[in-house]
Amino acid sequence: MNVLIYLIPIALALGGLGLATFLWSLKSGQYDDLEGSSWRVLDDGDDRPDT
């Protein structure tokens, strides 16, 4: 039973860390363009002019 004294704060701290990381990723724009990456994978770049 004494182990719960340590495990509950550790679990709360890890949950808060995960929530803070998720909120940071939302604020930094990680989820703004979900379809752009999938289209960039398929683009072979032939339409760009040579430099």
CHARMM-style PDB file with segment names, atoms N, HN, CA, C and O in Angstrom:
ATOM      1  N   MET     1       0.812  -1.188   0.000  1.00  0.00      PROA
ATOM      2  CA  MET     1       0.000   0.000   0.000  1.00  0.00      PROA
ATOM      3  C   MET     1       0.859   1.257   0.000  1.00  0.00      PROA
ATOM      4  O   MET     1       0.447   2.295  -0.519  1.00  0.00      PROA
ATOM      5  N   ASN     2       2.056   1.166   0.583  1.00  0.00      PROA
ATOM      6  HN  ASN     2       2.391   0.324   1.005  1.00  0.00      PROA
ATOM      7  CA  ASN     2       2.944   2.322   0.613  1.00  0.00      PROA
ATOM      8  C   ASN     2       3.489   2.661  -0.771  1.00  0.00      PROA
ATOM      9  O   ASN     2       3.944   3.781  -1.002  1.00  0.00      PROA
ATOM     10  N   VAL     3       3.444   1.698  -1.690  1.00  0.00      PROA
ATOM     11  HN  VAL     3       3.074   0.788  -1.502  1.00  0.00      PROA
ATOM     12  CA  VAL     3       3.948   1.917  -3.036  1.00  0.00      PROA
ATOM     13  C   VAL     3       3.073   2.928  -3.769  1.00  0.00      PROA
ATOM     14  O   VAL     3       3.561   3.665  -4.625  1.00  0.00      PROA
ATOM     15  N   LEU     4       1.779   2.966  -3.438  1.00  0.00      PROA
ATOM     16  HN  LEU     4       1.382   2.367  -2.742  1.00  0.00      PROA
ATOM     17  CA  LEU     4       0.871   3.902  -4.087  1.00  0.00      PROA
ATOM     18  C   LEU     4       1.256   5.356  -3.817  1.00  0.00      PROA
ATOM     19  O   LEU     4       0.951   6.235  -4.623  1.00  0.00      PROA
ATOM     20  N   ILE     5       1.906   5.609  -2.719  1.00  0.00      PROA
ATOM     21  HN  ILE     5       2.154   4.895  -2.064  1.00  0.00      PROA
ATOM     22  CA  ILE     5       2.352   6.964  -2.396  1.00  0.00      PROA
ATOM     23  C   ILE     5       3.339   7.454  -3.456  1.00  0.00      PROA
ATOM     24  O   ILE     5       3.403   8.649  -3.744  1.00  0.00      PROA
ATOM     25  N   TYR     6       4.101   6.533  -4.031  1.00  0.00      PROA
ATOM     26  HN  TYR     6       4.048   5.562  -3.798  1.00  0.00      PROA
ATOM     27  CA  TYR     6       5.073   6.889  -5.074  1.00  0.00      PROA
ATOM     28  C   TYR     6       4.473   6.788  -6.479  1.00  0.00      PROA
ATOM     29  O   TYR     6       4.761   7.620  -7.339  1.00  0.00      PROA
ATOM     30  N   LEU     7       3.650   5.780  -6.708  1.00  0.00      PROA
ATOM     31  HN  LEU     7       3.416   5.104  -6.009  1.00  0.00      PROA
ATOM     32  CA  LEU     7       3.151   5.526  -8.051  1.00  0.00      PROA
ATOM     33  C   LEU     7       2.122   6.554  -8.525  1.00  0.00      PROA
ATOM     34  O   LEU     7       2.114   6.914  -9.702  1.00  0.00      PROA
ATOM     35  N   ILE     8       1.273   7.020  -7.647  1.00  0.00      PROA
ATOM     36  HN  ILE     8       1.280   6.728  -6.691  1.00  0.00      PROA
ATOM     37  CA  ILE     8       0.236   7.980  -8.052  1.00  0.00      PROA
ATOM     38  C   ILE     8       0.847   9.311  -8.497  1.00  0.00      PROA
ATOM     39  O   ILE     8       0.450   9.812  -9.549  1.00  0.00      PROA
ATOM     40  N   PRO     9       1.783   9.912  -7.767  1.00  0.00      PROA
ATOM     41  CA  PRO     9       2.394  11.149  -8.269  1.00  0.00      PROA
ATOM     42  C   PRO     9       3.205  10.945  -9.553  1.00  0.00      PROA
ATOM     43  O   PRO     9       3.229  11.823 -10.415  1.00  0.00      PROA
ATOM     44  N   ILE    10       3.863   9.798  -9.683  1.00  0.00      PROA
ATOM     45  HN  ILE    10       3.844   9.084  -8.983  1.00  0.00      PROA
ATOM     46  CA  ILE    10       4.611   9.513 -10.908  1.00  0.00      PROA
ATOM     47  C   ILE    10       3.659   9.406 -12.095  1.00  0.00      PROA
ATOM     48  O   ILE    10       3.944   9.931 -13.171  1.00  0.00      PROA
ATOM     49  N   ALA    11       2.524   8.723 -11.901  1.00  0.00      PROA
ATOM     50  HN  ALA    11       2.292   8.296 -11.027  1.00  0.00      PROA
ATOM     51  CA  ALA    11       1.539   8.588 -12.973  1.00  0.00      PROA
ATOM     52  C   ALA    11       0.942   9.942 -13.341  1.00  0.00      PROA
ATOM     53  O   ALA    11       0.745  10.229 -14.521  1.00  0.00      PROA
ATOM     54  N   LEU    12       0.655  10.769 -12.354  1.00  0.00      PROA
ATOM     55  HN  LEU    12       0.815  10.536 -11.395  1.00  0.00      PROA
ATOM     56  CA  LEU    12       0.120  12.096 -12.631  1.00  0.00      PROA
ATOM     57  C   LEU    12       1.146  12.973 -13.353  1.00  0.00      PROA
ATOM     58  O   LEU    12       0.792  13.738 -14.250  1.00  0.00      PROA
ATOM     59  N   ALA    13       2.399  12.860 -12.965  1.00  0.00      PROA
ATOM     60  HN  ALA    13       2.687  12.238 -12.236  1.00  0.00      PROA
ATOM     61  CA  ALA    13       3.446  13.647 -13.613  1.00  0.00      PROA
ATOM     62  C   ALA    13       3.634  13.216 -15.066  1.00  0.00      PROA
ATOM     63  O   ALA    13       3.786  14.065 -15.944  1.00  0.00      PROA
ATOM     64  N   LEU    14       3.626  11.911 -15.329  1.00  0.00      PROA
ATOM     65  HN  LEU    14       3.502  11.221 -14.615  1.00  0.00      PROA
ATOM     66  CA  LEU    14       3.764  11.435 -16.703  1.00  0.00      PROA
ATOM     67  C   LEU    14       2.551  11.805 -17.551  1.00  0.00      PROA
ATOM     68  O   LEU    14       2.700  12.134 -18.728  1.00  0.00      PROA
ATOM     69  N   GLY    15       1.373  11.756 -16.978  1.00  0.00      PROA
ATOM     70  HN  GLY    15       1.253  11.489 -16.022  1.00  0.00      PROA
ATOM     71  CA  GLY    15       0.178  12.184 -17.697  1.00  0.00      PROA
ATOM     72  C   GLY    15       0.222  13.671 -18.018  1.00  0.00      PROA
ATOM     73  O   GLY    15      -0.151  14.082 -19.117  1.00  0.00      PROA
ATOM     74  N   GLY    16       0.673  14.472 -17.071  1.00  0.00      PROA
ATOM     75  HN  GLY    16       0.976  14.138 -16.178  1.00  0.00      PROA
ATOM     76  CA  GLY    16       0.813  15.910 -17.308  1.00  0.00      PROA
ATOM     77  C   GLY    16       1.866  16.207 -18.348  1.00  0.00      PROA
ATOM     78  O   GLY    16       1.703  17.126 -19.151  1.00  0.00      PROA
ATOM     79  N   LEU    17       2.950  15.443 -18.350  1.00  0.00      PROA
ATOM     80  HN  LEU    17       3.083  14.696 -17.698  1.00  0.00      PROA
ATOM     81  CA  LEU    17       3.997  15.611 -19.360  1.00  0.00      PROA
ATOM     82  C   LEU    17       3.475  15.269 -20.750  1.00  0.00      PROA
ATOM     83  O   LEU    17       3.769  15.968 -21.719  1.00  0.00      PROA
ATOM     84  N   GLY    18       2.705  14.202 -20.843  1.00  0.00      PROA
ATOM     85  HN  GLY    18       2.466  13.634 -20.056  1.00  0.00      PROA
ATOM     86  CA  GLY    18       2.107  13.841 -22.126  1.00  0.00      PROA
ATOM     87  C   GLY    18       1.118  14.879 -22.614  1.00  0.00      PROA
ATOM     88  O   GLY    18       1.082  15.191 -23.804  1.00  0.00      PROA
ATOM     89  N   LEU    19       0.323  15.411 -21.719  1.00  0.00      PROA
ATOM     90  HN  LEU    19       0.352  15.157 -20.752  1.00  0.00      PROA
ATOM     91  CA  LEU    19      -0.631  16.463 -22.079  1.00  0.00      PROA
ATOM     92  C   LEU    19       0.096  17.728 -22.517  1.00  0.00      PROA
ATOM     93  O   LEU    19      -0.302  18.362 -23.493  1.00  0.00      PROA
ATOM     94  N   ALA    20       1.152  18.099 -21.812  1.00  0.00      PROA
ATOM     95  HN  ALA    20       1.476  17.583 -21.018  1.00  0.00      PROA
ATOM     96  CA  ALA    20       1.923  19.290 -22.179  1.00  0.00      PROA
ATOM     97  C   ALA    20       2.579  19.111 -23.539  1.00  0.00      PROA
ATOM     98  O   ALA    20       2.624  20.054 -24.329  1.00  0.00      PROA
ATOM     99  N   THR    21       3.088  17.918 -23.825  1.00  0.00      PROA
ATOM    100  HN  THR    21       3.051  17.152 -23.183  1.00  0.00      PROA
ATOM    101  CA  THR    21       3.700  17.652 -25.124  1.00  0.00      PROA
ATOM    102  C   THR    21       2.665  17.718 -26.236  1.00  0.00      PROA
ATOM    103  O   THR    21       2.941  18.257 -27.308  1.00  0.00      PROA
ATOM    104  N   PHE    22       1.494  17.183 -25.998  1.00  0.00      PROA
ATOM    105  HN  PHE    22       1.270  16.745 -25.127  1.00  0.00      PROA
ATOM    106  CA  PHE    22       0.428  17.241 -26.996  1.00  0.00      PROA
ATOM    107  C   PHE    22      -0.001  18.676 -27.257  1.00  0.00      PROA
ATOM    108  O   PHE    22      -0.180  19.065 -28.411  1.00  0.00      PROA
ATOM    109  N   LEU    23      -0.169  19.467 -26.207  1.00  0.00      PROA
ATOM    110  HN  LEU    23      -0.024  19.151 -25.269  1.00  0.00      PROA
ATOM    111  CA  LEU    23      -0.559  20.862 -26.383  1.00  0.00      PROA
ATOM    112  C   LEU    23       0.531  21.655 -27.093  1.00  0.00      PROA
ATOM    113  O   LEU    23       0.225  22.539 -27.894  1.00  0.00      PROA
ATOM    114  N   TRP    24       1.801  21.353 -26.813  1.00  0.00      PROA
ATOM    115  HN  TRP    24       2.050  20.635 -26.163  1.00  0.00      PROA
ATOM    116  CA  TRP    24       2.906  22.003 -27.519  1.00  0.00      PROA
ATOM    117  C   TRP    24       2.856  21.667 -29.007  1.00  0.00      PROA
ATOM    118  O   TRP    24       3.072  22.541 -29.845  1.00  0.00      PROA
ATOM    119  N   SER    25       2.573  20.406 -29.341  1.00  0.00      PROA
ATOM    120  HN  SER    25       2.397  19.696 -28.660  1.00  0.00      PROA
ATOM    121  CA  SER    25       2.527  20.023 -30.756  1.00  0.00      PROA
ATOM    122  C   SER    25       1.356  20.710 -31.468  1.00  0.00      PROA
ATOM    123  O   SER    25       1.476  21.061 -32.641  1.00  0.00      PROA
ATOM    124  N   LEU    26       0.250  20.904 -30.791  1.00  0.00      PROA
ATOM    125  HN  LEU    26       0.153  20.618 -29.837  1.00  0.00      PROA
ATOM    126  CA  LEU    26      -0.863  21.647 -31.388  1.00  0.00      PROA
ATOM    127  C   LEU    26      -0.483  23.107 -31.626  1.00  0.00      PROA
ATOM    128  O   LEU    26      -0.797  23.679 -32.669  1.00  0.00      PROA
ATOM    129  N   LYS    27       0.195  23.700 -30.649  1.00  0.00      PROA
ATOM    130  HN  LYS    27       0.450  23.236 -29.801  1.00  0.00      PROA
ATOM    131  CA  LYS    27       0.566  25.110 -30.749  1.00  0.00      PROA
ATOM    132  C   LYS    27       1.620  25.340 -31.824  1.00  0.00      PROA
ATOM    133  O   LYS    27       1.630  26.395 -32.458  1.00  0.00      PROA
ATOM    134  N   SER    28       2.509  24.369 -32.041  1.00  0.00      PROA
ATOM    135  HN  SER    28       2.501  23.512 -31.525  1.00  0.00      PROA
ATOM    136  CA  SER    28       3.582  24.545 -33.021  1.00  0.00      PROA
ATOM    137  C   SER    28       3.152  24.187 -34.434  1.00  0.00      PROA
ATOM    138  O   SER    28       3.947  24.313 -35.365  1.00  0.00      PROA
ATOM    139  N   GLY    29       1.904  23.739 -34.619  1.00  0.00      PROA
ATOM    140  HN  GLY    29       1.258  23.636 -33.862  1.00  0.00      PROA
ATOM    141  CA  GLY    29       1.381  23.514 -35.961  1.00  0.00      PROA
ATOM    142  C   GLY    29       1.690  22.146 -36.540  1.00  0.00      PROA
ATOM    143  O   GLY    29       1.749  22.004 -37.761  1.00  0.00      PROA
ATOM    144  N   GLN    30       1.886  21.150 -35.720  1.00  0.00      PROA
ATOM    145  HN  GLN    30       1.838  21.265 -34.728  1.00  0.00      PROA
ATOM    146  CA  GLN    30       2.202  19.823 -36.209  1.00  0.00      PROA
ATOM    147  C   GLN    30       1.040  19.187 -36.963  1.00  0.00      PROA
ATOM    148  O   GLN    30       1.261  18.317 -37.805  1.00  0.00      PROA
ATOM    149  N   TYR    31      -0.190  19.601 -36.680  1.00  0.00      PROA
ATOM    150  HN  TYR    31      -0.369  20.308 -35.995  1.00  0.00      PROA
ATOM    151  CA  TYR    31      -1.368  18.973 -37.272  1.00  0.00      PROA
ATOM    152  C   TYR    31      -2.068  19.877 -38.282  1.00  0.00      PROA
ATOM    153  O   TYR    31      -3.226  19.638 -38.625  1.00  0.00      PROA
ATOM    154  N   ASP    32      -1.380  20.912 -38.761  1.00  0.00      PROA
ATOM    155  HN  ASP    32      -0.440  21.106 -38.482  1.00  0.00      PROA
ATOM    156  CA  ASP    32      -2.031  21.862 -39.665  1.00  0.00      PROA
ATOM    157  C   ASP    32      -2.325  21.272 -41.039  1.00  0.00      PROA
ATOM    158  O   ASP    32      -3.446  21.402 -41.529  1.00  0.00      PROA
ATOM    159  N   ASP    33      -1.354  20.632 -41.668  1.00  0.00      PROA
ATOM    160  HN  ASP    33      -0.443  20.527 -41.270  1.00  0.00      PROA
ATOM    161  CA  ASP    33      -1.502  20.135 -43.031  1.00  0.00      PROA
ATOM    162  C   ASP    33      -1.356  18.615 -43.027  1.00  0.00      PROA
ATOM    163  O   ASP    33      -0.251  18.094 -43.184  1.00  0.00      PROA
ATOM    164  N   LEU    34      -2.463  17.910 -42.850  1.00  0.00      PROA
ATOM    165  HN  LEU    34      -3.360  18.333 -42.722  1.00  0.00      PROA
ATOM    166  CA  LEU    34      -2.398  16.457 -42.759  1.00  0.00      PROA
ATOM    167  C   LEU    34      -2.266  15.789 -44.116  1.00  0.00      PROA
ATOM    168  O   LEU    34      -1.692  14.704 -44.207  1.00  0.00      PROA
ATOM    169  N   GLU    35      -2.783  16.407 -45.178  1.00  0.00      PROA
ATOM    170  HN  GLU    35      -3.250  17.289 -45.105  1.00  0.00      PROA
ATOM    171  CA  GLU    35      -2.742  15.780 -46.492  1.00  0.00      PROA
ATOM    172  C   GLU    35      -1.533  16.209 -47.317  1.00  0.00      PROA
ATOM    173  O   GLU    35      -1.203  15.551 -48.304  1.00  0.00      PROA
ATOM    174  N   GLY    36      -0.879  17.279 -46.941  1.00  0.00      PROA
ATOM    175  HN  GLY    36      -1.148  17.814 -46.139  1.00  0.00      PROA
ATOM    176  CA  GLY    36       0.246  17.780 -47.728  1.00  0.00      PROA
ATOM    177  C   GLY    36       1.400  16.803 -47.810  1.00  0.00      PROA
ATOM    178  O   GLY    36       1.995  16.642 -48.875  1.00  0.00      PROA
ATOM    179  N   SER    37       1.725  16.155 -46.720  1.00  0.00      PROA
ATOM    180  HN  SER    37       1.242  16.286 -45.854  1.00  0.00      PROA
ATOM    181  CA  SER    37       2.845  15.212 -46.721  1.00  0.00      PROA
ATOM    182  C   SER    37       2.568  14.019 -47.623  1.00  0.00      PROA
ATOM    183  O   SER    37       3.470  13.539 -48.309  1.00  0.00      PROA
ATOM    184  N   SER    38       1.344  13.542 -47.629  1.00  0.00      PROA
ATOM    185  HN  SER    38       0.611  13.933 -47.072  1.00  0.00      PROA
ATOM    186  CA  SER    38       1.031  12.384 -48.468  1.00  0.00      PROA
ATOM    187  C   SER    38       1.121  12.743 -49.947  1.00  0.00      PROA
ATOM    188  O   SER    38       1.502  11.900 -50.759  1.00  0.00      PROA
ATOM    189  N   TRP    39       0.777  13.982 -50.314  1.00  0.00      PROA
ATOM    190  HN  TRP    39       0.468  14.667 -49.654  1.00  0.00      PROA
ATOM    191  CA  TRP    39       0.902  14.385 -51.715  1.00  0.00      PROA
ATOM    192  C   TRP    39       2.350  14.649 -52.085  1.00  0.00      PROA
ATOM    193  O   TRP    39       2.743  14.403 -53.225  1.00  0.00      PROA
ATOM    194  N   ARG    40       3.158  15.144 -51.149  1.00  0.00      PROA
ATOM    195  HN  ARG    40       2.839  15.344 -50.222  1.00  0.00      PROA
ATOM    196  CA  ARG    40       4.578  15.386 -51.441  1.00  0.00      PROA
ATOM    197  C   ARG    40       5.328  14.086 -51.666  1.00  0.00      PROA
ATOM    198  O   ARG    40       6.308  14.076 -52.410  1.00  0.00      PROA
ATOM    199  N   VAL    41       4.913  13.006 -51.059  1.00  0.00      PROA
ATOM    200  HN  VAL    41       4.117  13.014 -50.454  1.00  0.00      PROA
ATOM    201  CA  VAL    41       5.553  11.711 -51.274  1.00  0.00      PROA
ATOM    202  C   VAL    41       5.343  11.261 -52.713  1.00  0.00      PROA
ATOM    203  O   VAL    41       6.244  10.680 -53.319  1.00  0.00      PROA
ATOM    204  N   LEU    42       4.171  11.521 -53.259  1.00  0.00      PROA
ATOM    205  HN  LEU    42       3.439  11.992 -52.767  1.00  0.00      PROA
ATOM    206  CA  LEU    42       3.856  11.082 -54.613  1.00  0.00      PROA
ATOM    207  C   LEU    42       4.430  11.996 -55.692  1.00  0.00      PROA
ATOM    208  O   LEU    42       4.511  11.592 -56.852  1.00  0.00      PROA
ATOM    209  N   ASP    43       4.830  13.219 -55.339  1.00  0.00      PROA
ATOM    210  HN  ASP    43       4.765  13.547 -54.397  1.00  0.00      PROA
ATOM    211  CA  ASP    43       5.363  14.175 -56.303  1.00  0.00      PROA
ATOM    212  C   ASP    43       6.785  13.800 -56.670  1.00  0.00      PROA
ATOM    213  O   ASP    43       7.644  13.686 -55.796  1.00  0.00      PROA
ATOM    214  N   ASP    44       7.045  13.606 -57.976  1.00  0.00      PROA
ATOM    215  HN  ASP    44       6.347  13.700 -58.686  1.00  0.00      PROA
ATOM    216  CA  ASP    44       8.389  13.238 -58.403  1.00  0.00      PROA
ATOM    217  C   ASP    44       9.246  14.441 -58.772  1.00  0.00      PROA
ATOM    218  O   ASP    44      10.443  14.288 -59.012  1.00  0.00      PROA
ATOM    219  N   GLY    45       8.666  15.622 -58.821  1.00  0.00      PROA
ATOM    220  HN  GLY    45       7.693  15.747 -58.626  1.00  0.00      PROA
ATOM    221  CA  GLY    45       9.431  16.836 -59.048  1.00  0.00      PROA
ATOM    222  C   GLY    45       9.790  17.102 -60.490  1.00  0.00      PROA
ATOM    223  O   GLY    45      10.679  17.914 -60.749  1.00  0.00      PROA
ATOM    224  N   ASP    46       9.134  16.448 -61.453  1.00  0.00      PROA
ATOM    225  HN  ASP    46       8.412  15.789 -61.243  1.00  0.00      PROA
ATOM    226  CA  ASP    46       9.444  16.657 -62.865  1.00  0.00      PROA
ATOM    227  C   ASP    46       8.967  17.997 -63.391  1.00  0.00      PROA
ATOM    228  O   ASP    46       9.479  18.467 -64.407  1.00  0.00      PROA
ATOM    229  N   ASP    47       8.008  18.625 -62.738  1.00  0.00      PROA
ATOM    230  HN  ASP    47       7.592  18.244 -61.913  1.00  0.00      PROA
ATOM    231  CA  ASP    47       7.458  19.870 -63.255  1.00  0.00      PROA
ATOM    232  C   ASP    47       8.269  21.090 -62.856  1.00  0.00      PROA
ATOM    233  O   ASP    47       7.913  22.202 -63.244  1.00  0.00      PROA
ATOM    234  N   ARG    48       9.344  20.927 -62.099  1.00  0.00      PROA
ATOM    235  HN  ARG    48       9.634  20.023 -61.784  1.00  0.00      PROA
ATOM    236  CA  ARG    48      10.172  22.052 -61.693  1.00  0.00      PROA
ATOM    237  C   ARG    48      11.195  22.378 -62.791  1.00  0.00      PROA
ATOM    238  O   ARG    48      11.749  21.468 -63.408  1.00  0.00      PROA
ATOM    239  N   PRO    49      11.442  23.650 -63.032  1.00  0.00      PROA
ATOM    240  CA  PRO    49      12.452  24.004 -64.042  1.00  0.00      PROA
ATOM    241  C   PRO    49      13.867  23.709 -63.537  1.00  0.00      PROA
ATOM    242  O   PRO    49      14.131  23.774 -62.337  1.00  0.00      PROA
ATOM    243  N   ASP    50      14.756  23.390 -64.446  1.00  0.00      PROA
ATOM    244  HN  ASP    50      14.542  23.337 -65.422  1.00  0.00      PROA
ATOM    245  CA  ASP    50      16.151  23.134 -64.080  1.00  0.00      PROA
ATOM    246  C   ASP    50      16.835  24.451 -63.741  1.00  0.00      PROA
ATOM    247  O   ASP    50      16.609  25.466 -64.399  1.00  0.00      PROA
ATOM    248  N   THR    51      17.667  24.426 -62.716  1.00  0.00      PROA
ATOM    249  HN  THR    51      17.850  23.601 -62.181  1.00  0.00      PROA
ATOM    250  CA  THR    51      18.395  25.643 -62.331  1.00  0.00      PROA
ATOM    251  C   THR    51      19.870  25.464 -62.498  1.00  0.00      PROA
ATOM    252  OT1 THR    51      20.639  26.384 -62.223  1.00  0.00      PROA
TER     253      THR     51
END
